Amino acid sequence: MIRLIPDTNINFIGVRRIAFGMSLLLVVLGIFAFVMISTGKANLGIDFAGGVMLQGHFEQPVAIDNLRATLTDAYADANVTELNDFEYPNAFIIKTKRPESEEESSQRATAIKELLAENYVSNAFVLDSEHVIGPAVGESLRKDATWAIVISLIGIIIYIWIRFDFRSGIAATIATFHDVLAVLGISYILGLEFNLLIVTALLTLAGYSLTDTVVVFDRIRENLNKFRGRGEFVHAVNRSINEVLSRTFNTSISTLVVVGALFIFGGEVLRDFSFAIIMGVIVGTYSSIFVASPIVVEWEARRPRRFK
């Protein structure tokens, strides 16, 4: 394996208090973001808030500022995004949110199409796709997304418990929960739109973080066979983290290169998704080193079980 960093002997466990403090701030921010999302006060996409999304293209070039002005005069909450579509260079996504009912959503979609037809008589807007979601459906999707994350965390506990032990399962779940909340909080602060793609990104980063944590825990289990003294537990954990540090770094860099390309060239539709994945890779790498392993160390220090 190519080593981008040399062998290290860093005392990661020694700075766990500082790491716990930083993580606590991220978790609090994530909980606040979760509350805002649950109450509908965040920047929710039409998947969760309900609304209308029309995707289409004009036959001739249209200035996005003129299109926005046309739509916002009629609908103050209208959002227009220009797409980098090679097949249709004049493509746009038009969104409006928070309708009163399913019927209003359908009426608004029709009204927007009529508005475009009136204002661009000689430059027809060709509709490629149309999504109409009522507020009840949006609320249902929001609840389903929450349950998807919760069930995935329960699955993580069970998997790590079987693979290692219950303590490791709890530590891995706390680290994964920390990653999801951290990315959720950062996304909220940056004003990202929360939709099903962001939920997909959160579940993806949960899996990524778990994989990294499993690698560290597996090396810890191997090294515990070499260090039998109770006072050597911290040394075994530190050595394990240092031994897999190069692998962790290589994996993270490789993933960031791929997702970074998606962020730059993937267009507006995938930009928030890829950005959430980038944050998740960074936070996930951090948590496997500074959250999951130190939690096991703290637990062992308070209730020794691994050594007699």
N, C-alpha and C positions, 0 to 999 in steps of 0.2 A: 504494500500500500504506500502511495506517495505521502510523505509527511510534510505538510505545509508549516508545521511548527515543531520545534525540537522537543526532546524529552523534558518534562517539567517536574518541579517539586514544590508546587504552590500550595499554601495552607488555605484551601477554600473553606474548610470548616471553621477556621479561626475568625473569619469575618461574617459568620452566620447572623450575628445580632444586627449588623448593619443591613444585611440582605433581607432579614425578616422585617426590618423597619420600612425599607423600600417596597417590599411586597405588600405590606399592610396598607400603604397608601394606594397602591394599584388596585387592591381588592376593594377598598372603600370606594374608590372612584368607580369601579365596575359595578358595585351594588347600587350606587346612586344612578348610574346609567341604566341598569336593569329596571329600577323603579320607574324612571322616566319613560322607558320603552313600554313597560307594562301599563302605565296610565295614559299612553298615547301622546306624551308631551315631547317625545324625541322626533327626529327627522325620519319618520316612517315612510317606507315605500308603499306603493299601492297594494303590494302583497298583504301588508298588515293594516294599513289605514283604509283601504278601499279606494277606488277611483278608476280613472280611465287612462290607458296607455295606447297611443296610436303610433305605429312605426310605418313610415312611408318615404317617398322621394318625389321631388319635383322634376319635371322634364327639363327645366332650364335652371341655371344657378339662382339661388335666393339668399340674400343677406340674412344671417341669423338674427341680427338686431331688429331688422324689419319684421321678421316672423314673430319674434318675441313681443314686439310692440303690438302687433295685430291681435295676438292671443291674450296678452295681459290686460288689454283694454276691456275685453269681454270677461275674462276670468283672471282674477288677481293672483290666484295660486298656480297658474299655468307655468310649467317648466319645459323648456325646449333644449334639447341636446343634439348637437350635430354629430353624425356618425362618419367614421372613416371607412366608407363602404366602397370597395374597388369596383363592384358591379354597378352600383348606383351612387355616383359622386355627390348628389344633392339630397342625401338621405338625412332624416331627422327623426327623433323620438319626442313625442309630445305627451306630457303627463299633467293630469289634474287630480287632486286628492280629496279625501274626506267628503264623499257625497252623503246626502241624508238617507238614501235608500238605493236598492238595486235598480229600481225604475229610473231614479234620477241619474244614475251612472249611464244607463243606456241612452237617456235623453241628451245628456251632455256629450256623449260620443257623437251622436247624430248632429248636434248643434255645432260642434267643432268642425266636422267635415263640411257642413253647409257654410260655415264662416270662411273656411279656406277656399271653397269653390267660389264664393262671392268676391273675395279679395284677390284671388289669383285666377282670373277668368282665362287669360291666355297662357297660363302656366299651371297646368293641372297637377294636383297633388294625388299621386298614385298610392293607395293604401296597401301596404305589404302585410301588416298584421294588426289586430285589434284585441285588446284585453280589457274587459270590464269586470270589476270586482266590487261587490257591495260591502258595506261596513261590517255586516254580520259575518261574511266569509272571511274578511280581513282579520277580525277578532278570533275566529276559529283557527286560522292559519297561525296567528301569533301564539295561541295556546299550544297548538300542535308542535310548533318549533321549540317552545320551552320544554315540553315533555320529551322531545327528541334529545335535547341536551342532557336532561336529568337522567333519562334511561341509559344514555351512553356512559355517564359517570358511574352509575350503578354497575354496569357491565365491566367497567375498568376495575372496580373494587374486587369483583368476583374473579376476574382473570388473574390479577396480580396475586390475590389470596391463594389461588390454586398454584400459580407458577412459583411464588416465593413464600410469603406468609401474610397474615392479616395486617400486621403493622406496615409492611411494605405496600400493601394494597391501599391502606388509608393514606399513607404518605404520597403515593402516586396519584391518588384521586384528588387530594388537596392541591398538589402541584398542577394537575390538569384544570381543576376548578379555578385556580389562581390564574392560569394562562387565559382561559375563556373570559374571566372577568376583566383582566388587564386589557385585552384587546377590545373588549366591549367598551370599557371606559375611555380608552384612547380614541376609539372610533367616534364615540359620542362627543368628546372634546373637539375633535377635528371636524365635526359636522357631517360625517358620512351618513348616507341614507341606509337605513336598516331595512333589508328585504330578505327574501329567501336565499339569495346568493351569499349574503353576509352570514346567515345561519350555516350554509354549506361550508363557508370558510372557517367558522368556529368549530364545526365538527371535524373538519380536515386537520386543523391545528391541534385538536385534542388527540387525534390519532398520531400525529407527528410527535407531539410532546411525550406521549406514552411510549413510543418506540425508543426515543432517546433515553427515557428514564429506565426502561427495561434493560438497555445495554449497560447502564451504570450499575443497576442493582445486580445484574448477572455477574459483573466483575467483582462487586463487593462480596457476593456469595463465594466466589472462587478464592478471594484473598482471606476470607474469614477462616478458611481451613489452614492457613499459614500462621495466623496470629491467634493464639489461644488465650493470652492474658487479657483480663478485663480492661486494663489500662491501654491496651493496644487497639481497641475497637476504633477509636477516632483515627488512628494512624492507618488502619486498614481501609477505612472509607476514603480518606484523603488520597491514599496511594491509588485506589481504584479509579477515582475521578481523574487523576493525573494520567493514568495509563490509557484511558479512553478519550482523553481530551483531543488528541489529534484526529481520531475518528469522528468525534462530535463536530469538530471544526470543519473537517473536510465535507461532511454531509451537509452542514448548514450552508457553507459557501456554495456548494453545488446546487442546492435547492434555491438559494437566493438568486443565483444566475438565471435559472429557468424562470422563476416567478417574476424576476426583474424584467426579463424580456417580455413577458406577458403584460406587465404593468405599462411598459413603454409602447408596445406595438399592438396590444390587445384591444384598443379602442375604449370609448367611454363606458360601454356596457360592462366590461370586465375590470375597469380600473379600480373601483372600490373593493371588489373581490380580491384582486391580486395584491392590493395594498394591505388588506386585512391578513392575507397569508404571509406577507413579508413581516408584518409586525408579529404574527404568531410564531414564525420561525425564530425570530430574535428572542421573544419572551420565552418560548418553549426551551430553547437552548439554555437560557439563563436559569429557568426553574429546575431543570434536571440536575444542575450543579449546585445552585444556591438555595433551593427550596426542598425538593424531595429528599435528597440525601441528608441535609442537616436536620430535617424533621425526624428521621430514623435515629440520628445521633442523639437528639434531645430526648426522645422517647426511651432509648436505651439507657441514657444517663439517669433518668428518673425511676425507671423500672427495669433494672437489668434482667435480661432473660437469656441472652445468647451464650454467656459464660458462667460456669459454676465456680 
